[in-house]
Amino acid sequence: MSTVSTSSAGVPHTPAPVRKGGTSVRKVAVASGIGTTIEFYDFFIYGTAAALVFPKVFFPALGSTAGTVASFATFAVAFVARPVGAMLFGHYGDRIGRKKTLVSTLILMGVSTFLIGLLPGAATIGVAAPILLVLLRFGQGFAVGGEWAGATLLTAEYAPPGKRGLYAMFPQLGPAVAFILSSATFLVTGAVFGDTNSTFLDYGWRIPFLFSAVLVGIGLYMRLAIEETPVFRAVQEADRADVAPRTLPLMDAWRYQTKEILLSAGALATLFAFFYMGTAFLTSYGTATLGFSRPFVLTVGIVSAVVFGLTIIVSALYSDRIGRRRVIMISCALAVVWALALFPLLDTGSPVAFAIGVMVTLAIFGVAYGPCGALLPEMFQTRYRYTGAGLGYNLAGVLGGAVPPLIAAPLASAYGSAAIGVMLAGLAVVSLVCTKALVETKDEAL
């Protein structure tokens, strides 16, 4: 006989017996990690191209500065799309299952990315080129909006008590591996076609986007091989026996746990800001402002991705011991100090300073990112967990991932690069306050 408990949100929750079926926790962890790697690879190659290529290919008439701003505006479109994707895919993830929904997000991401690789530039089709680019970028954001929550839910709902941080770490490693792959593919294509010549701008940059089709095929194979989570299957069985009308997951998540959605968005905003500043914006800043070569900047990105992958592992493991909330607060406190020091360090013009700047920025991101794969699933009830976790995560993406890279270049032009650091430090203070207001979740039952 099952017992009824009440969550920290005050919503009745009936724990279900865990039934593994033919799918092991390790298999789910590996499949989730590979899936997020592929989806974020597709997402990140856009960020790299937005920094290195798109201003010249899609916005040549605007000039260097305005073209870069316009390029990052298309980059930011995906973050606006992410909460929309979180609501739609969250609805189906909470209704028809985590596995089926994740297959859909992977296909959508793959198609959008592949079509970007085929898209003619402004010199060929004029204004239609950036318009189509924005639409396809929206498709990428829409897919990622539904991807992250589902992938972390798969591992968190399969993981044994006391080890959710460990197993939820695997999908969190996806961005680190994806950034290595995206930087490496641009590094290789640049070396093959030339770092500055027209061949690379004409079609060399397209190869990483077209190559995504191969990775999507691998991801689909892995995801189709796993089973639905036992926690979700138990809820489905309970719903079949319940004759009461079912409400929308979005309505339930907002009705019962508005506070958790908003606080998690604020808590993770700095995480997004540091990651996308450390990848997309600093890639542009290093080449366009500091004058470093593209191969050097991409190589720094690869090494930095290894560093933040290691910090993800360490912080996720420690979150099982000392709690998710405490680890994320450490990251936010470090972010306040580092944000103010970052651009004075970069502006020395030293290649070593640039490498340290990117590595430390992404390491601070990794400290917060490791625990949040377990934190958000633990915060929400099973019936709307996909929706609630996805909303909190992707609203943080709008605040931290869309806004800072978009306004960083104008801020630097008007007030100097130190203004970017002040902006990031202010956002880190907001995240620190929101994280402190959260309830510790590591001992919550799913």
Secondary structure as a PSIPRED ss2 file (coil, helix, strand):
# PSIPRED VFORMAT (PSIPRED V4.0)

   1 M C   1.000  0.000  0.000
   2 S C   1.000  0.000  0.000
   3 T C   1.000  0.000  0.000
   4 V C   1.000  0.000  0.000
   5 S E   0.000  0.000  1.000
   6 T E   0.000  0.000  1.000
   7 S C   1.000  0.000  0.000
   8 S C   1.000  0.000  0.000
   9 A C   1.000  0.000  0.000
  10 G C   1.000  0.000  0.000
  11 V C   1.000  0.000  0.000
  12 P E   0.000  0.000  1.000
  13 H E   0.000  0.000  1.000
  14 T C   1.000  0.000  0.000
  15 P C   1.000  0.000  0.000
  16 A C   1.000  0.000  0.000
  17 P C   1.000  0.000  0.000
  18 V C   1.000  0.000  0.000
  19 R C   1.000  0.000  0.000
  20 K C   1.000  0.000  0.000
  21 G C   1.000  0.000  0.000
  22 G C   1.000  0.000  0.000
  23 T C   1.000  0.000  0.000
  24 S C   1.000  0.000  0.000
  25 V H   0.000  1.000  0.000
  26 R H   0.000  1.000  0.000
  27 K H   0.000  1.000  0.000
  28 V H   0.000  1.000  0.000
  29 A H   0.000  1.000  0.000
  30 V H   0.000  1.000  0.000
  31 A H   0.000  1.000  0.000
  32 S H   0.000  1.000  0.000
  33 G H   0.000  1.000  0.000
  34 I H   0.000  1.000  0.000
  35 G H   0.000  1.000  0.000
  36 T H   0.000  1.000  0.000
  37 T H   0.000  1.000  0.000
  38 I H   0.000  1.000  0.000
  39 E H   0.000  1.000  0.000
  40 F H   0.000  1.000  0.000
  41 Y H   0.000  1.000  0.000
  42 D H   0.000  1.000  0.000
  43 F H   0.000  1.000  0.000
  44 F H   0.000  1.000  0.000
  45 I H   0.000  1.000  0.000
  46 Y H   0.000  1.000  0.000
  47 G H   0.000  1.000  0.000
  48 T H   0.000  1.000  0.000
  49 A H   0.000  1.000  0.000
  50 A H   0.000  1.000  0.000
  51 A H   0.000  1.000  0.000
  52 L H   0.000  1.000  0.000
  53 V C   1.000  0.000  0.000
  54 F H   0.000  1.000  0.000
  55 P H   0.000  1.000  0.000
  56 K H   0.000  1.000  0.000
  57 V H   0.000  1.000  0.000
  58 F C   1.000  0.000  0.000
  59 F C   1.000  0.000  0.000
  60 P H   0.000  1.000  0.000
  61 A H   0.000  1.000  0.000
  62 L H   0.000  1.000  0.000
  63 G C   1.000  0.000  0.000
  64 S H   0.000  1.000  0.000
  65 T H   0.000  1.000  0.000
  66 A H   0.000  1.000  0.000
  67 G H   0.000  1.000  0.000
  68 T H   0.000  1.000  0.000
  69 V H   0.000  1.000  0.000
  70 A H   0.000  1.000  0.000
  71 S H   0.000  1.000  0.000
  72 F H   0.000  1.000  0.000
  73 A H   0.000  1.000  0.000
  74 T H   0.000  1.000  0.000
  75 F H   0.000  1.000  0.000
  76 A H   0.000  1.000  0.000
  77 V H   0.000  1.000  0.000
  78 A H   0.000  1.000  0.000
  79 F H   0.000  1.000  0.000
  80 V H   0.000  1.000  0.000
  81 A H   0.000  1.000  0.000
  82 R H   0.000  1.000  0.000
  83 P H   0.000  1.000  0.000
  84 V H   0.000  1.000  0.000
  85 G H   0.000  1.000  0.000
  86 A H   0.000  1.000  0.000
  87 M H   0.000  1.000  0.000
  88 L H   0.000  1.000  0.000
  89 F H   0.000  1.000  0.000
  90 G H   0.000  1.000  0.000
  91 H H   0.000  1.000  0.000
  92 Y H   0.000  1.000  0.000
  93 G H   0.000  1.000  0.000
  94 D H   0.000  1.000  0.000
  95 R H   0.000  1.000  0.000
  96 I C   1.000  0.000  0.000
  97 G C   1.000  0.000  0.000
  98 R H   0.000  1.000  0.000
  99 K H   0.000  1.000  0.000
 100 K H   0.000  1.000  0.000
 101 T H   0.000  1.000  0.000
 102 L H   0.000  1.000  0.000
 103 V H   0.000  1.000  0.000
 104 S H   0.000  1.000  0.000
 105 T H   0.000  1.000  0.000
 106 L H   0.000  1.000  0.000
 107 I H   0.000  1.000  0.000
 108 L H   0.000  1.000  0.000
 109 M H   0.000  1.000  0.000
 110 G H   0.000  1.000  0.000
 111 V H   0.000  1.000  0.000
 112 S H   0.000  1.000  0.000
 113 T H   0.000  1.000  0.000
 114 F H   0.000  1.000  0.000
 115 L H   0.000  1.000  0.000
 116 I H   0.000  1.000  0.000
 117 G H   0.000  1.000  0.000
 118 L H   0.000  1.000  0.000
 119 L C   1.000  0.000  0.000
 120 P C   1.000  0.000  0.000
 121 G C   1.000  0.000  0.000
 122 A H   0.000  1.000  0.000
 123 A H   0.000  1.000  0.000
 124 T H   0.000  1.000  0.000
 125 I H   0.000  1.000  0.000
 126 G C   1.000  0.000  0.000
 127 V C   1.000  0.000  0.000
 128 A H   0.000  1.000  0.000
 129 A H   0.000  1.000  0.000
 130 P H   0.000  1.000  0.000
 131 I H   0.000  1.000  0.000
 132 L H   0.000  1.000  0.000
 133 L H   0.000  1.000  0.000
 134 V H   0.000  1.000  0.000
 135 L H   0.000  1.000  0.000
 136 L H   0.000  1.000  0.000
 137 R H   0.000  1.000  0.000
 138 F H   0.000  1.000  0.000
 139 G H   0.000  1.000  0.000
 140 Q H   0.000  1.000  0.000
 141 G H   0.000  1.000  0.000
 142 F H   0.000  1.000  0.000
 143 A H   0.000  1.000  0.000
 144 V H   0.000  1.000  0.000
 145 G H   0.000  1.000  0.000
 146 G H   0.000  1.000  0.000
 147 E H   0.000  1.000  0.000
 148 W H   0.000  1.000  0.000
 149 A H   0.000  1.000  0.000
 150 G H   0.000  1.000  0.000
 151 A H   0.000  1.000  0.000
 152 T H   0.000  1.000  0.000
 153 L H   0.000  1.000  0.000
 154 L H   0.000  1.000  0.000
 155 T H   0.000  1.000  0.000
 156 A H   0.000  1.000  0.000
 157 E H   0.000  1.000  0.000
 158 Y H   0.000  1.000  0.000
 159 A C   1.000  0.000  0.000
 160 P C   1.000  0.000  0.000
 161 P C   1.000  0.000  0.000
 162 G C   1.000  0.000  0.000
 163 K C   1.000  0.000  0.000
 164 R H   0.000  1.000  0.000
 165 G H   0.000  1.000  0.000
 166 L H   0.000  1.000  0.000
 167 Y H   0.000  1.000  0.000
 168 A H   0.000  1.000  0.000
 169 M H   0.000  1.000  0.000
 170 F H   0.000  1.000  0.000
 171 P H   0.000  1.000  0.000
 172 Q H   0.000  1.000  0.000
 173 L C   1.000  0.000  0.000
 174 G H   0.000  1.000  0.000
 175 P H   0.000  1.000  0.000
 176 A H   0.000  1.000  0.000
 177 V H   0.000  1.000  0.000
 178 A H   0.000  1.000  0.000
 179 F H   0.000  1.000  0.000
 180 I H   0.000  1.000  0.000
 181 L H   0.000  1.000  0.000
 182 S H   0.000  1.000  0.000
 183 S H   0.000  1.000  0.000
 184 A H   0.000  1.000  0.000
 185 T H   0.000  1.000  0.000
 186 F H   0.000  1.000  0.000
 187 L H   0.000  1.000  0.000
 188 V H   0.000  1.000  0.000
 189 T H   0.000  1.000  0.000
 190 G H   0.000  1.000  0.000
 191 A H   0.000  1.000  0.000
 192 V H   0.000  1.000  0.000
 193 F H   0.000  1.000  0.000
 194 G C   1.000  0.000  0.000
 195 D C   1.000  0.000  0.000
 196 T C   1.000  0.000  0.000
 197 N C   1.000  0.000  0.000
 198 S H   0.000  1.000  0.000
 199 T H   0.000  1.000  0.000
 200 F H   0.000  1.000  0.000
 201 L H   0.000  1.000  0.000
 202 D H   0.000  1.000  0.000
 203 Y H   0.000  1.000  0.000
 204 G H   0.000  1.000  0.000
 205 W C   1.000  0.000  0.000
 206 R H   0.000  1.000  0.000
 207 I H   0.000  1.000  0.000
 208 P H   0.000  1.000  0.000
 209 F H   0.000  1.000  0.000
 210 L H   0.000  1.000  0.000
 211 F H   0.000  1.000  0.000
 212 S H   0.000  1.000  0.000
 213 A H   0.000  1.000  0.000
 214 V H   0.000  1.000  0.000
 215 L H   0.000  1.000  0.000
 216 V H   0.000  1.000  0.000
 217 G H   0.000  1.000  0.000
 218 I H   0.000  1.000  0.000
 219 G H   0.000  1.000  0.000
 220 L H   0.000  1.000  0.000
 221 Y H   0.000  1.000  0.000
 222 M H   0.000  1.000  0.000
 223 R H   0.000  1.000  0.000
 224 L H   0.000  1.000  0.000
 225 A C   1.000  0.000  0.000
 226 I C   1.000  0.000  0.000
 227 E C   1.000  0.000  0.000
 228 E C   1.000  0.000  0.000
 229 T C   1.000  0.000  0.000
 230 P H   0.000  1.000  0.000
 231 V H   0.000  1.000  0.000
 232 F H   0.000  1.000  0.000
 233 R H   0.000  1.000  0.000
 234 A H   0.000  1.000  0.000
 235 V H   0.000  1.000  0.000
 236 Q H   0.000  1.000  0.000
 237 E H   0.000  1.000  0.000
 238 A H   0.000  1.000  0.000
 239 D H   0.000  1.000  0.000
 240 R H   0.000  1.000  0.000
 241 A H   0.000  1.000  0.000
 242 D C   1.000  0.000  0.000
 243 V C   1.000  0.000  0.000
 244 A C   1.000  0.000  0.000
 245 P C   1.000  0.000  0.000
 246 R C   1.000  0.000  0.000
 247 T C   1.000  0.000  0.000
 248 L C   1.000  0.000  0.000
 249 P H   0.000  1.000  0.000
 250 L H   0.000  1.000  0.000
 251 M H   0.000  1.000  0.000
 252 D H   0.000  1.000  0.000
 253 A H   0.000  1.000  0.000
 254 W H   0.000  1.000  0.000
 255 R H   0.000  1.000  0.000
 256 Y H   0.000  1.000  0.000
 257 Q H   0.000  1.000  0.000
 258 T H   0.000  1.000  0.000
 259 K H   0.000  1.000  0.000
 260 E H   0.000  1.000  0.000
 261 I H   0.000  1.000  0.000
 262 L H   0.000  1.000  0.000
 263 L H   0.000  1.000  0.000
 264 S H   0.000  1.000  0.000
 265 A H   0.000  1.000  0.000
 266 G H   0.000  1.000  0.000
 267 A H   0.000  1.000  0.000
 268 L H   0.000  1.000  0.000
 269 A H   0.000  1.000  0.000
 270 T H   0.000  1.000  0.000
 271 L H   0.000  1.000  0.000
 272 F H   0.000  1.000  0.000
 273 A H   0.000  1.000  0.000
 274 F H   0.000  1.000  0.000
 275 F H   0.000  1.000  0.000
 276 Y H   0.000  1.000  0.000
 277 M H   0.000  1.000  0.000
 278 G H   0.000  1.000  0.000
 279 T H   0.000  1.000  0.000
 280 A H   0.000  1.000  0.000
 281 F H   0.000  1.000  0.000
 282 L H   0.000  1.000  0.000
 283 T H   0.000  1.000  0.000
 284 S H   0.000  1.000  0.000
 285 Y H   0.000  1.000  0.000
 286 G H   0.000  1.000  0.000
 287 T H   0.000  1.000  0.000
 288 A H   0.000  1.000  0.000
 289 T H   0.000  1.000  0.000
 290 L C   1.000  0.000  0.000
 291 G C   1.000  0.000  0.000
 292 F C   1.000  0.000  0.000
 293 S C   1.000  0.000  0.000
 294 R H   0.000  1.000  0.000
 295 P H   0.000  1.000  0.000
 296 F H   0.000  1.000  0.000
 297 V H   0.000  1.000  0.000
 298 L H   0.000  1.000  0.000
 299 T H   0.000  1.000  0.000
 300 V H   0.000  1.000  0.000
 301 G H   0.000  1.000  0.000
 302 I H   0.000  1.000  0.000
 303 V H   0.000  1.000  0.000
 304 S H   0.000  1.000  0.000
 305 A H   0.000  1.000  0.000
 306 V H   0.000  1.000  0.000
 307 V H   0.000  1.000  0.000
 308 F H   0.000  1.000  0.000
 309 G H   0.000  1.000  0.000
 310 L H   0.000  1.000  0.000
 311 T H   0.000  1.000  0.000
 312 I H   0.000  1.000  0.000
 313 I H   0.000  1.000  0.000
 314 V H   0.000  1.000  0.000
 315 S H   0.000  1.000  0.000
 316 A H   0.000  1.000  0.000
 317 L H   0.000  1.000  0.000
 318 Y H   0.000  1.000  0.000
 319 S H   0.000  1.000  0.000
 320 D H   0.000  1.000  0.000
 321 R H   0.000  1.000  0.000
 322 I H   0.000  1.000  0.000
 323 G C   1.000  0.000  0.000
 324 R H   0.000  1.000  0.000
 325 R H   0.000  1.000  0.000
 326 R H   0.000  1.000  0.000
 327 V H   0.000  1.000  0.000
 328 I H   0.000  1.000  0.000
 329 M H   0.000  1.000  0.000
 330 I H   0.000  1.000  0.000
 331 S H   0.000  1.000  0.000
 332 C H   0.000  1.000  0.000
 333 A H   0.000  1.000  0.000
 334 L H   0.000  1.000  0.000
 335 A H   0.000  1.000  0.000
 336 V H   0.000  1.000  0.000
 337 V H   0.000  1.000  0.000
 338 W H   0.000  1.000  0.000
 339 A H   0.000  1.000  0.000
 340 L H   0.000  1.000  0.000
 341 A H   0.000  1.000  0.000
 342 L H   0.000  1.000  0.000
 343 F H   0.000  1.000  0.000
 344 P H   0.000  1.000  0.000
 345 L H   0.000  1.000  0.000
 346 L H   0.000  1.000  0.000
 347 D C   1.000  0.000  0.000
 348 T C   1.000  0.000  0.000
 349 G C   1.000  0.000  0.000
 350 S C   1.000  0.000  0.000
 351 P H   0.000  1.000  0.000
 352 V H   0.000  1.000  0.000
 353 A H   0.000  1.000  0.000
 354 F H   0.000  1.000  0.000
 355 A H   0.000  1.000  0.000
 356 I H   0.000  1.000  0.000
 357 G H   0.000  1.000  0.000
 358 V H   0.000  1.000  0.000
 359 M H   0.000  1.000  0.000
 360 V H   0.000  1.000  0.000
 361 T H   0.000  1.000  0.000
 362 L H   0.000  1.000  0.000
 363 A H   0.000  1.000  0.000
 364 I H   0.000  1.000  0.000
 365 F H   0.000  1.000  0.000
 366 G H   0.000  1.000  0.000
 367 V H   0.000  1.000  0.000
 368 A H   0.000  1.000  0.000
 369 Y H   0.000  1.000  0.000
 370 G H   0.000  1.000  0.000
 371 P H   0.000  1.000  0.000
 372 C H   0.000  1.000  0.000
 373 G H   0.000  1.000  0.000
 374 A H   0.000  1.000  0.000
 375 L H   0.000  1.000  0.000
 376 L H   0.000  1.000  0.000
 377 P H   0.000  1.000  0.000
 378 E H   0.000  1.000  0.000
 379 M H   0.000  1.000  0.000
 380 F C   1.000  0.000  0.000
 381 Q C   1.000  0.000  0.000
 382 T H   0.000  1.000  0.000
 383 R H   0.000  1.000  0.000
 384 Y H   0.000  1.000  0.000
 385 R H   0.000  1.000  0.000
 386 Y H   0.000  1.000  0.000
 387 T H   0.000  1.000  0.000
 388 G H   0.000  1.000  0.000
 389 A H   0.000  1.000  0.000
 390 G H   0.000  1.000  0.000
 391 L H   0.000  1.000  0.000
 392 G H   0.000  1.000  0.000
 393 Y H   0.000  1.000  0.000
 394 N H   0.000  1.000  0.000
 395 L H   0.000  1.000  0.000
 396 A H   0.000  1.000  0.000
 397 G H   0.000  1.000  0.000
 398 V H   0.000  1.000  0.000
 399 L H   0.000  1.000  0.000
 400 G H   0.000  1.000  0.000
 401 G H   0.000  1.000  0.000
 402 A H   0.000  1.000  0.000
 403 V H   0.000  1.000  0.000
 404 P H   0.000  1.000  0.000
 405 P H   0.000  1.000  0.000
 406 L H   0.000  1.000  0.000
 407 I H   0.000  1.000  0.000
 408 A H   0.000  1.000  0.000
 409 A H   0.000  1.000  0.000
 410 P H   0.000  1.000  0.000
 411 L H   0.000  1.000  0.000
 412 A H   0.000  1.000  0.000
 413 S H   0.000  1.000  0.000
 414 A H   0.000  1.000  0.000
 415 Y H   0.000  1.000  0.000
 416 G C   1.000  0.000  0.000
 417 S C   1.000  0.000  0.000
 418 A H   0.000  1.000  0.000
 419 A H   0.000  1.000  0.000
 420 I H   0.000  1.000  0.000
 421 G H   0.000  1.000  0.000
 422 V H   0.000  1.000  0.000
 423 M H   0.000  1.000  0.000
 424 L H   0.000  1.000  0.000
 425 A H   0.000  1.000  0.000
 426 G H   0.000  1.000  0.000
 427 L H   0.000  1.000  0.000
 428 A H   0.000  1.000  0.000
 429 V H   0.000  1.000  0.000
 430 V H   0.000  1.000  0.000
 431 S H   0.000  1.000  0.000
 432 L H   0.000  1.000  0.000
 433 V H   0.000  1.000  0.000
 434 C H   0.000  1.000  0.000
 435 T H   0.000  1.000  0.000
 436 K H   0.000  1.000  0.000
 437 A H   0.000  1.000  0.000
 438 L C   1.000  0.000  0.000
 439 V C   1.000  0.000  0.000
 440 E C   1.000  0.000  0.000
 441 T C   1.000  0.000  0.000
 442 K C   1.000  0.000  0.000
 443 D C   1.000  0.000  0.000
 444 E C   1.000  0.000  0.000
 445 A C   1.000  0.000  0.000
 446 L C   1.000  0.000  0.000
